[in-house]
Amino acid sequence: MIRSRIIGTGSYLPERVISNREAGAALKIDPDTITRLTGIEERRWADPAQASSDLAVEAARAALNAAGLEPTAMEAILVSTTSPDMAFPSTACHVQRKLTCGSVPAFDVAASCSGFLYGLSMADAMIRSGQIKTCLVASAEVKSRTLDPHDLDTAVLFGDGAGAVIVQGEQEDGQPGRGLLGIRLAADGGRHDLIRIHAGGSRWPLTQDRLEKRDHTLRMQGAPLFRLAVRRLEQAVRDILKEFGVELRDVAQFVVHQANGRILAQLATRLAVPADRICSVIQRFGNTSSASLPIALDYAVRAGKVRPHDLMVLGSFGGGLTWASGLIRW
C-alpha cells in the first residue's frame, strides 16, 4: 500500500514587521490590549511589489531544499489562497511558472483558513491513486491588502505569509507507517456570513459605490466565530483521534490554525493538554489565514518539537465555514 509522507517543510514571512501600535493606530487601541485580546505582538505585511505567488515560491524553495529535491521533481502543484494574484489564472500556475516545474498540473484551492488541509487531502488522494508520486502543497496569503484599518474585528489580527510542504508517496514495508494516517474535511455553508469579503465576485461586482463603502474588505463577526472555532476544532481533534484509536496523551504536538491566541489557549484547556504541546507562532506572525498551519508546522519541525515516528494532529477552521483535521505519524 502507498502512503503519503511529508518529506520537506518550508515557510516565508515578508520582511516588513507591523507592530501592534501601527496595526491599531486608526482604532486608537493600546498595543498591550491587542496582545491581551489576540495573543499577537507583531505581524508581517508584504512589500507592495509582492503577491501571494511570490510568497508561495519562497516557501516552496525552502521546502524543496529540506526535501533535497529540485522543482522539476514535482508532478503537481496545489496552492491554497484567499488572496490570489488575480481572478485567473490560478496562483498555482504563477508558482509553476516561477519555479520552472514543467507542464505539471497546477491549481488553486479556496477553502479559507482550512485550505492547507483541503489541499493536503487532495495531494494524498492523487498520490494514493497512483496519479502522481510527488507534490507541492503551498498556502500563501497577502491579507493586508483586504483589511479595513478602522474595522475592530479584523484590522489587528491578520498578517501575510506562506507555508509549503513536499508530499511524496512511499510503499509501506509492513512496519507502522510514517506519513498521513488520515485527513477529515467538513463545511457548513449556512454560516458563510460569519467571515467574508462581500464584493468583488460575480454576485456583487466592484463598483465605485461599493469601493467607497469598503465592501471589498474583509469582514468578520468575531464573537460567534470564536465560539464556533473552539467547539469545532476540539470536536474535530477528538473525532479523528477516536477514529484511529489514539489517546490524547500519545500526541507529541498539535499544530492548528493560528487564528487567535485565546483560541489556542481554550483548545489546550478543553483537551486538557499542556500548552507547550499546542504549537503557537501567532505572537510573531498574527493570523495568516490558510498559511498559518503550514507556517506553524515548519516552525515545529525546525524547532525539533517533533521527531521521527511522533504522532501529530493538524487542525483548522475558517470561512465557508470550513474545518478539517489530520493525523500524521512523522
VMD Tcl script that draws the C-alpha trace (Angstrom):
set ca {
  {0.00 0.00 0.00}
  {1.19 3.53 -0.80}
  {1.24 6.09 1.99}
  {1.81 9.83 1.53}
  {4.54 11.37 3.64}
  {5.65 14.98 4.13}
  {9.37 14.95 3.32}
  {10.07 18.68 3.47}
  {8.55 21.81 5.03}
  {9.19 25.48 4.37}
  {7.82 28.92 5.16}
  {8.33 32.53 4.21}
  {7.40 35.73 6.04}
  {7.78 39.17 4.45}
  {10.45 41.45 5.87}
  {8.19 44.30 6.97}
  {7.25 43.94 10.65}
  {3.99 45.60 11.75}
  {3.75 46.31 15.47}
  {0.51 46.43 17.43}
  {0.92 50.18 17.66}
  {0.95 50.52 13.87}
  {-1.81 47.96 13.24}
  {-4.13 49.57 15.80}
  {-3.29 53.22 15.08}
  {-6.53 54.06 13.25}
  {-8.56 52.44 16.04}
  {-6.51 54.11 18.80}
  {-6.12 50.79 20.63}
  {-3.41 50.33 23.24}
  {-0.82 47.78 21.96}
  {-0.99 45.80 25.21}
  {-4.76 45.48 24.82}
  {-4.28 43.93 21.37}
  {-1.83 41.41 22.83}
  {-4.21 40.56 25.67}
  {-7.17 40.03 23.33}
  {-5.38 38.23 20.50}
  {-2.02 36.93 21.68}
  {-0.40 38.87 18.83}
  {2.53 41.25 19.32}
  {3.50 41.74 15.69}
  {2.77 40.50 12.20}
  {4.40 40.74 8.75}
  {3.00 42.59 5.74}
  {4.11 42.06 2.17}
  {6.02 44.64 0.17}
  {3.80 46.44 -2.40}
  {5.64 44.57 -5.16}
  {4.91 41.14 -3.64}
  {1.89 39.00 -4.50}
  {0.79 35.69 -2.99}
  {2.65 33.68 -5.64}
  {5.92 35.41 -4.68}
  {5.48 34.35 -1.07}
  {4.49 30.81 -2.09}
  {7.58 30.43 -4.27}
  {9.91 31.35 -1.39}
  {8.19 28.89 0.97}
  {8.27 26.22 -1.74}
  {12.00 26.69 -2.29}
  {12.62 26.22 1.44}
  {10.51 23.03 1.43}
  {12.27 21.71 -1.68}
  {15.64 22.37 -0.05}
  {14.55 20.50 3.08}
  {13.39 17.57 0.93}
  {16.58 17.61 -1.15}
  {14.62 17.89 -4.40}
  {14.61 20.14 -7.44}
  {11.43 21.83 -8.69}
  {11.44 19.52 -11.71}
  {10.70 16.60 -9.37}
  {7.21 17.99 -8.69}
  {4.38 16.21 -10.51}
  {1.61 18.54 -9.29}
  {1.28 21.94 -7.58}
  {-1.61 22.84 -5.27}
  {-1.88 26.33 -3.79}
  {-4.35 27.37 -1.09}
  {-5.13 31.09 -1.01}
  {-7.95 33.53 -0.34}
  {-5.84 36.35 -1.75}
  {-4.86 35.16 -5.25}
  {-2.60 37.19 -7.51}
  {-5.61 37.76 -9.77}
  {-9.03 36.28 -10.51}
  {-7.42 33.99 -13.06}
  {-5.17 32.32 -13.99}
  {-4.62 30.47 -10.74}
  {-1.88 31.45 -8.33}
  {-0.63 27.86 -8.65}
  {0.08 28.46 -12.34}
  {2.15 31.52 -11.42}
  {4.05 29.40 -8.88}
  {4.64 26.73 -11.53}
  {5.99 29.35 -13.94}
  {8.33 30.91 -11.38}
  {9.69 27.58 -10.17}
  {10.01 26.28 -13.78}
  {8.47 22.95 -12.85}
  {7.40 21.99 -16.35}
  {3.88 21.35 -17.58}
  {2.61 19.60 -14.45}
  {-0.97 20.15 -13.24}
  {-1.33 23.26 -11.09}
  {-4.48 24.59 -9.44}
  {-5.76 26.62 -6.51}
  {-7.82 25.54 -3.50}
  {-10.29 28.01 -1.97}
  {-11.27 26.78 1.49}
  {-10.27 29.83 3.53}
  {-8.24 29.03 6.64}
  {-8.79 25.28 6.13}
  {-7.29 25.44 2.65}
  {-3.98 23.82 3.52}
  {-5.61 20.65 4.87}
  {-8.05 20.59 1.95}
  {-5.07 20.80 -0.43}
  {-3.09 18.20 1.52}
  {-6.08 15.85 1.30}
  {-6.20 16.29 -2.50}
  {-2.48 15.63 -2.80}
  {-2.83 12.50 -0.65}
  {-5.67 11.19 -2.83}
  {-3.73 11.82 -6.04}
  {-0.67 10.03 -4.66}
  {-2.53 7.02 -3.27}
  {-4.49 6.61 -6.51}
  {-1.23 6.41 -8.44}
  {-1.73 9.60 -10.48}
  {1.44 11.21 -9.11}
  {4.26 10.41 -6.70}
  {5.50 13.83 -5.54}
  {3.50 17.02 -4.97}
  {4.00 20.58 -3.75}
  {1.25 21.88 -1.47}
  {1.60 25.56 -0.58}
  {-0.56 28.12 1.19}
  {0.07 31.82 0.62}
  {-1.81 34.87 1.82}
  {-1.49 38.62 1.46}
  {-4.35 39.54 3.78}
  {-3.05 43.07 4.42}
  {-4.49 44.18 1.06}
  {-8.07 43.41 2.13}
  {-8.04 44.97 5.61}
  {-10.01 48.00 6.70}
  {-7.81 49.74 9.31}
  {-10.95 51.06 11.01}
  {-12.57 47.61 11.46}
  {-12.11 46.42 15.04}
  {-12.74 42.74 14.27}
  {-10.05 42.36 11.60}
  {-7.55 45.24 11.47}
  {-5.21 43.95 14.17}
  {-5.46 40.21 13.51}
  {-4.12 39.46 10.07}
  {-0.65 39.14 8.61}
  {0.92 37.94 5.37}
  {2.99 34.82 4.81}
  {3.32 31.44 3.15}
  {4.00 27.85 4.11}
  {4.66 24.80 1.96}
  {5.26 21.06 2.14}
  {6.58 18.44 -0.26}
  {4.45 15.29 -0.17}
  {5.72 12.02 -1.58}
  {4.27 8.53 -1.88}
  {6.15 5.65 -0.26}
  {5.45 1.93 -0.27}
  {4.71 0.62 3.20}
  {7.02 -2.14 4.37}
  {4.79 -3.79 6.95}
  {6.03 -1.65 9.85}
  {3.86 1.08 11.45}
  {3.86 3.53 8.57}
  {5.14 7.08 8.76}
  {3.06 9.62 6.90}
  {-0.52 10.82 6.59}
  {-2.78 8.44 8.51}
  {-5.94 10.37 7.72}
  {-7.43 13.77 6.89}
  {-11.07 14.63 7.51}
  {-12.82 17.63 5.92}
  {-16.10 19.41 6.71}
  {-18.04 22.55 5.82}
  {-21.19 24.48 6.73}
  {-22.19 26.95 4.02}
  {-25.14 28.05 6.13}
  {-22.75 30.12 8.24}
  {-20.95 31.78 5.32}
  {-21.78 35.24 6.60}
  {-19.57 35.00 9.69}
  {-16.43 35.84 7.73}
  {-16.32 37.01 4.11}
  {-15.40 39.65 1.58}
  {-18.75 40.88 0.32}
  {-17.88 42.50 -3.01}
  {-15.59 41.62 -5.88}
  {-17.16 38.42 -7.18}
  {-19.86 37.67 -9.73}
  {-22.70 38.28 -7.25}
  {-21.54 41.73 -6.15}
  {-19.04 43.10 -8.71}
  {-16.89 46.01 -7.65}
  {-18.41 49.42 -8.28}
  {-17.36 52.87 -7.16}
  {-20.14 52.86 -4.58}
  {-19.06 49.52 -3.12}
  {-15.45 50.64 -3.01}
  {-16.43 53.76 -1.09}
  {-18.42 51.61 1.36}
  {-15.35 49.37 1.81}
  {-17.39 46.32 0.75}
  {-14.23 44.86 -0.81}
  {-12.56 44.45 2.59}
  {-12.61 41.51 4.96}
  {-15.47 41.42 7.46}
  {-15.85 39.08 10.39}
  {-18.29 38.52 13.24}
  {-15.64 37.87 15.85}
  {-17.57 36.63 18.89}
  {-19.72 33.90 17.27}
  {-16.80 32.85 15.07}
  {-14.59 32.48 18.15}
  {-17.10 30.23 19.91}
  {-17.63 28.05 16.84}
  {-13.91 27.76 16.15}
  {-13.17 26.44 19.65}
  {-16.02 23.89 19.55}
  {-15.36 22.68 16.01}
  {-11.61 22.37 16.49}
  {-11.98 20.45 19.73}
  {-14.54 18.07 18.23}
  {-12.54 17.56 15.03}
  {-9.45 16.63 17.06}
  {-11.37 14.26 19.31}
  {-13.15 12.61 16.37}
  {-10.02 11.82 14.36}
  {-8.18 10.50 17.43}
  {-11.14 8.25 18.28}
  {-11.35 7.01 14.68}
  {-7.71 5.92 14.72}
  {-7.66 4.68 18.32}
  {-5.14 7.28 19.51}
  {-5.15 8.77 23.01}
  {-4.57 12.48 23.58}
  {-1.52 11.67 25.70}
  {0.09 9.92 22.72}
  {0.15 13.06 20.53}
  {3.50 14.83 20.55}
  {2.29 18.09 19.00}
  {-0.99 19.71 17.99}
  {-0.49 22.08 15.06}
  {-3.64 24.06 14.35}
  {-4.74 27.23 12.58}
  {-3.25 30.28 14.29}
  {-6.43 32.37 14.42}
  {-6.21 33.89 17.88}
  {-4.06 33.22 20.92}
  {-7.13 32.80 23.10}
  {-8.46 30.05 20.79}
  {-5.19 28.15 21.18}
  {-5.37 28.56 24.97}
  {-9.01 27.43 25.05}
  {-8.17 24.39 22.94}
  {-5.38 23.37 25.32}
  {-7.75 23.74 28.29}
  {-10.63 21.82 26.70}
  {-8.36 18.98 25.57}
  {-6.53 19.03 28.93}
  {-3.10 19.02 27.29}
  {-0.09 21.17 28.26}
  {0.05 24.48 26.41}
  {3.52 23.65 25.05}
  {2.00 20.79 23.02}
  {-0.19 23.27 21.11}
  {2.23 24.83 18.62}
  {1.95 28.64 18.66}
  {3.60 31.21 16.40}
  {0.76 33.73 16.48}
  {2.67 36.10 18.77}
  {5.16 36.87 15.98}
  {3.14 36.38 12.81}
  {-0.55 37.01 13.56}
  {-3.33 35.24 11.67}
  {-2.07 34.36 8.18}
  {-5.27 32.54 7.20}
  {-4.61 29.29 5.30}
  {-0.84 29.84 5.51}
  {-0.84 29.78 9.30}
  {-0.96 26.00 9.69}
  {1.96 25.17 7.34}
  {3.97 28.07 8.80}
  {3.41 26.65 12.30}
  {4.21 23.15 11.03}
  {7.51 24.34 9.56}
  {8.35 26.05 12.85}
  {7.56 22.89 14.86}
  {9.70 20.72 12.59}
  {12.70 23.06 12.51}
  {12.50 23.68 16.27}
  {12.71 19.94 16.92}
  {9.27 19.74 18.52}
  {8.51 16.57 16.54}
  {10.78 13.59 15.96}
  {10.55 10.62 13.59}
  {7.55 8.37 14.40}
  {5.91 11.01 16.65}
  {2.16 11.37 16.26}
  {0.97 14.85 15.28}
  {-2.54 16.28 14.94}
  {-3.31 19.07 12.46}
  {-6.47 21.16 12.71}
  {-8.06 24.17 11.02}
  {-11.22 26.25 10.98}
  {-12.20 29.14 8.74}
  {-14.57 30.85 6.36}
  {-17.14 28.86 4.46}
  {-17.50 27.75 7.15}
  {-14.88 25.04 6.74}
  {-12.91 22.93 9.17}
  {-10.56 19.97 8.92}
  {-8.31 17.68 10.92}
  {-5.40 15.42 10.13}
  {-3.35 12.74 11.87}
  {0.29 12.18 10.93}
  {2.99 9.80 12.07}
  {6.05 11.95 11.43}
}
mol new
graphics top color blue
foreach p $ca { graphics top sphere $p radius 0.5 }
foreach p [lrange $ca 0 end-1] q [lrange $ca 1 end] { graphics top cylinder $p $q radius 0.2 }
display resetview
